[in-house]
Amino acid sequence: MRSASGQLINTPDIEIWPGGLLRARSNADARALSRARHVLRRKRDGLYLAADLPEGLLAMVPRLRREPGIELALAALDHLTAARAGRVDAAGELPLDRLHDRLDALGLDDSYGQRTGLSLVAEPIALTLAGFDRYRRPLWLTAGAARGWRSLHSAAAREGVALDAISGYRSHDYQLGIFERKRARGLGVEEILTVNAAPGYSEHHSGRAIDIGTLDEPPAEESFEHTPAFAWLRENALGFGFVMSYPRENPHGIVYEPWHWYFAG
């Protein structure tokens, strides 16, 4: 695969991925992705929309120009390809104006934030490739959080402590998908909210939160607190800018999450 630039550009509906990171789902995808400088991917379901090839844009879906948000994404792509080294200085956050639709779909309103003490979290416009997670998926974080994670990971390794990333950035659409899948299995919204923050309220949206695991330990389980990795994090993570967001009996009503750490900087 082609080497990636290491930067993901975010728009409300569509992500612009660097070439060389996404897995092909068909032979046609494989041919396009193998040559793509960038790939436009729909956030709602991960569908590949278009590949930015050296000879021009290749649509990977019918009626690409009717895709919601495509004009904004194409404008961002033009800006990205015109920038030196294929990177842009895109500090900032996406607007929050569509979050109420997501909350309405779950039967939630502003009282959720008031009740939990959680704030709405905007998605960053640009994210940095911080490595790969346990499942060899690209790990996206803000630039500062990516530097912090790499430093934290390296320091632990030097002391013989194995840390691995379980997940980093998640979009609002991805969080809504978690709820939809769990509701399809028969779980109620209130039950899901004890484990997952409502779409728009998860720290993962910020690109500054990371779930951390260690070898031979299942992901996102309370048993992580009994590992040498957790003991090392408790003693050292703050020095790298990371804090544990959800200790026992936290005021947000979220279950104890010893694996979830936030880059406070």
C-alpha positions as CSV (number, residue, x, y, z in Angstrom):
1,M,0.0,0.0,0.0
2,R,1.0,3.6,-0.5
3,S,2.5,5.4,2.5
4,A,0.1,7.6,4.4
5,S,0.4,11.2,5.2
6,G,-0.7,10.6,8.7
7,Q,-3.5,13.1,8.8
8,L,-7.3,12.6,8.7
9,I,-9.5,15.6,7.7
10,N,-13.0,15.7,9.2
11,T,-16.2,17.2,7.8
12,P,-19.7,16.7,9.4
13,D,-20.6,13.9,7.0
14,I,-17.4,12.6,5.4
15,E,-13.9,11.8,6.5
16,I,-10.9,12.3,4.2
17,W,-8.4,9.5,4.9
18,P,-4.8,9.4,3.6
19,G,-4.1,6.7,1.1
20,G,-2.7,3.4,2.3
21,L,-4.7,2.8,5.4
22,L,-8.1,1.5,4.5
23,R,-8.8,-2.1,3.8
24,A,-10.4,-3.2,0.5
25,R,-13.8,-4.8,0.6
26,S,-13.9,-5.9,-3.0
27,N,-11.6,-6.3,-6.0
28,A,-12.8,-2.9,-7.3
29,D,-12.0,-1.3,-4.0
30,A,-8.5,-2.9,-4.0
31,R,-7.6,-1.4,-7.3
32,A,-8.8,2.0,-6.3
33,L,-7.3,2.0,-2.8
34,S,-3.9,0.8,-4.0
35,R,-3.4,4.0,-6.0
36,A,-5.4,6.5,-3.9
37,R,-3.7,9.5,-2.4
38,H,-6.8,10.1,-0.3
39,V,-10.1,8.3,0.2
40,L,-13.5,9.9,1.0
41,R,-15.4,7.8,3.5
42,R,-18.9,8.3,4.8
43,K,-19.0,8.6,8.5
44,R,-22.4,7.1,9.1
45,D,-21.6,3.6,7.9
46,G,-17.9,3.7,6.7
47,L,-18.9,3.4,3.0
48,Y,-16.1,4.4,0.6
49,L,-17.4,7.3,-1.6
50,A,-14.5,8.3,-3.8
51,A,-10.7,7.8,-4.3
52,D,-8.4,10.7,-5.1
53,L,-6.1,9.2,-7.8
54,P,-3.2,10.9,-9.6
55,E,-5.3,11.3,-12.7
56,G,-8.4,12.7,-10.8
57,L,-11.3,11.7,-8.6
58,L,-12.8,8.3,-9.0
59,A,-16.4,7.9,-7.7
60,M,-16.9,4.6,-5.8
61,V,-20.7,5.0,-5.5
62,P,-23.4,6.0,-8.0
63,R,-24.5,9.6,-8.0
64,L,-21.6,10.8,-5.9
65,R,-22.6,14.5,-6.3
66,R,-25.9,13.8,-4.5
67,E,-24.1,12.5,-1.4
68,P,-24.9,14.7,1.6
69,G,-21.9,16.8,2.5
70,I,-20.0,16.0,-0.6
71,E,-19.3,19.6,-1.7
72,L,-17.8,20.5,1.6
73,A,-15.7,17.4,1.6
74,L,-14.5,18.0,-2.0
75,A,-13.5,21.6,-1.0
76,A,-11.6,20.2,1.9
77,L,-9.9,17.7,-0.4
78,D,-8.9,20.5,-2.8
79,H,-7.4,22.4,0.0
80,L,-5.6,19.3,1.3
81,T,-4.1,18.3,-2.1
82,A,-2.9,21.9,-2.7
83,A,-1.1,22.1,0.6
84,R,2.6,21.3,0.8
85,A,3.3,17.7,1.7
86,G,-0.4,16.9,1.7
87,R,-1.0,18.3,5.2
88,V,-3.0,21.2,6.4
89,D,-3.0,23.3,9.5
90,A,-6.6,22.6,10.4
91,A,-6.9,23.3,14.1
92,G,-10.5,23.8,15.2
93,E,-13.7,21.8,15.7
94,L,-16.7,20.9,13.7
95,P,-20.1,22.6,14.6
96,L,-22.4,20.8,17.1
97,D,-25.7,21.8,15.4
98,R,-26.7,18.3,14.2
99,L,-26.3,16.6,17.6
100,H,-29.8,17.3,18.7
101,D,-31.1,15.1,15.9
102,R,-28.9,12.2,17.2
103,L,-30.2,12.7,20.7
104,D,-33.8,12.9,19.5
105,A,-33.3,9.5,17.9
106,L,-32.5,8.1,21.3
107,G,-35.3,10.0,23.1
108,L,-32.8,12.2,24.9
109,D,-32.8,16.0,25.3
110,D,-30.6,18.6,27.1
111,S,-31.6,17.2,30.5
112,Y,-29.2,14.3,29.8
113,G,-26.2,16.7,30.1
114,Q,-27.6,18.4,33.1
115,R,-28.3,15.1,34.8
116,T,-24.8,13.6,34.2
117,G,-22.7,16.7,34.3
118,L,-21.3,15.8,30.9
119,S,-20.7,18.4,28.3
120,L,-21.2,18.3,24.5
121,V,-17.9,17.4,22.8
122,A,-17.1,18.6,19.3
123,E,-15.2,16.6,16.7
124,P,-11.8,18.0,15.7
125,I,-11.3,19.1,12.1
126,A,-7.9,17.3,11.8
127,L,-6.6,14.2,13.5
128,T,-3.1,12.7,13.5
129,L,-2.2,9.1,13.0
130,A,-0.9,8.0,16.4
131,G,0.0,4.4,15.4
132,F,-2.3,1.4,15.3
133,D,-4.5,-0.2,17.9
134,R,-4.6,-3.8,19.1
135,Y,-6.6,-4.8,16.0
136,R,-4.3,-3.1,13.6
137,R,-6.7,-0.3,13.0
138,P,-5.4,3.2,12.5
139,L,-5.4,5.1,15.8
140,W,-6.5,8.7,15.3
141,L,-5.9,11.4,18.0
142,T,-5.3,15.1,18.1
143,A,-1.7,16.1,17.4
144,G,-1.0,16.8,21.1
145,A,-2.7,13.6,22.3
146,A,-0.8,11.6,19.7
147,R,2.5,12.9,20.9
148,G,1.5,12.2,24.5
149,W,0.4,8.6,23.7
150,R,3.6,7.8,21.8
151,S,5.7,9.2,24.7
152,L,3.7,7.3,27.3
153,H,3.8,4.1,25.3
154,S,7.6,4.3,24.8
155,A,8.3,5.1,28.5
156,A,6.2,2.1,29.6
157,A,8.0,-0.1,27.2
158,R,11.4,1.0,28.5
159,E,10.3,-0.2,31.9
160,G,9.0,-3.5,30.6
161,V,5.4,-2.6,30.7
162,A,3.3,-3.5,27.6
163,L,0.5,-1.0,26.8
164,D,-1.7,-1.2,23.7
165,A,-4.4,1.0,22.4
166,I,-7.9,-0.3,22.2
167,S,-9.6,2.7,20.6
168,G,-9.1,6.4,20.2
169,Y,-11.2,8.9,18.2
170,R,-14.9,8.1,17.5
171,S,-17.3,10.2,15.5
172,H,-20.7,11.2,16.7
173,D,-22.1,8.9,14.0
174,Y,-20.0,6.0,15.3
175,Q,-21.3,6.5,18.8
176,L,-24.9,6.5,17.5
177,G,-24.1,3.2,15.8
178,I,-23.0,1.7,19.1
179,F,-26.4,2.6,20.6
180,E,-28.3,1.3,17.5
181,R,-26.6,-2.1,17.6
182,K,-27.1,-2.5,21.3
183,R,-30.8,-1.5,21.0
184,A,-31.2,-4.1,18.3
185,R,-30.0,-6.7,20.8
186,G,-32.8,-5.7,23.2
187,L,-30.9,-3.3,25.5
188,G,-32.7,-0.1,26.6
189,V,-31.2,3.4,26.3
190,E,-30.8,3.9,30.0
191,E,-29.0,0.6,30.3
192,I,-26.6,1.5,27.5
193,L,-25.9,4.9,29.1
194,T,-24.4,3.3,32.1
195,V,-21.6,2.0,29.8
196,N,-21.6,4.4,26.9
197,A,-22.0,8.1,26.9
198,A,-24.7,9.5,24.6
199,P,-23.6,10.6,21.1
200,G,-22.0,14.0,21.4
201,Y,-21.0,13.5,25.0
202,S,-18.2,10.9,24.7
203,E,-14.7,12.1,25.3
204,H,-13.7,9.9,22.4
205,H,-15.2,12.5,20.1
206,S,-12.5,15.0,21.1
207,G,-9.6,12.9,19.8
208,R,-8.0,13.2,23.2
209,A,-9.3,10.0,24.8
210,I,-7.8,6.6,24.5
211,D,-8.8,3.2,25.8
212,I,-5.7,1.3,27.0
213,G,-5.1,-2.4,27.4
214,T,-2.3,-4.8,27.9
215,L,-1.2,-8.2,26.6
216,D,-3.3,-11.2,27.5
217,E,-6.0,-9.0,29.0
218,P,-9.5,-8.6,27.5
219,P,-10.3,-5.1,26.3
220,A,-12.4,-2.6,28.4
221,E,-12.8,-4.9,31.4
222,E,-12.6,-3.9,35.0
223,S,-10.0,-6.7,35.5
224,F,-7.5,-4.3,33.9
225,E,-7.0,-2.6,37.2
226,H,-5.2,-5.7,38.6
227,T,-2.5,-5.6,35.9
228,P,1.0,-4.2,36.1
229,A,0.1,-2.0,33.2
230,F,-2.7,-0.2,35.2
231,A,-0.4,0.1,38.2
232,W,2.2,1.8,36.0
233,L,-0.4,4.1,34.5
234,R,-1.7,5.1,37.9
235,E,1.8,6.1,38.9
236,N,3.1,7.7,35.7
237,A,0.3,8.7,33.3
238,L,-0.3,12.2,34.7
239,G,3.4,13.0,33.9
240,F,2.5,12.5,30.3
241,G,-0.7,14.5,30.5
242,F,-3.2,11.7,30.9
243,V,-5.9,11.3,33.5
244,M,-8.4,8.6,34.2
245,S,-11.8,10.0,33.5
246,Y,-14.2,7.6,35.2
247,P,-13.0,6.3,38.6
248,R,-15.3,4.4,40.9
249,E,-18.4,6.3,42.0
250,N,-17.8,9.1,39.5
251,P,-20.4,11.8,39.3
252,H,-21.4,11.1,35.7
253,G,-23.1,7.8,36.4
254,I,-20.7,5.9,34.1
255,V,-19.3,2.6,35.2
256,Y,-15.7,2.4,36.5
257,E,-13.4,2.5,33.5
258,P,-9.8,1.9,34.5
259,W,-8.9,1.5,30.8
260,H,-10.2,5.0,29.7
261,W,-7.6,7.8,29.8
262,Y,-8.0,11.4,28.7
263,F,-5.1,13.7,27.5
264,A,-5.5,16.9,29.5
265,G,-2.2,18.2,28.2
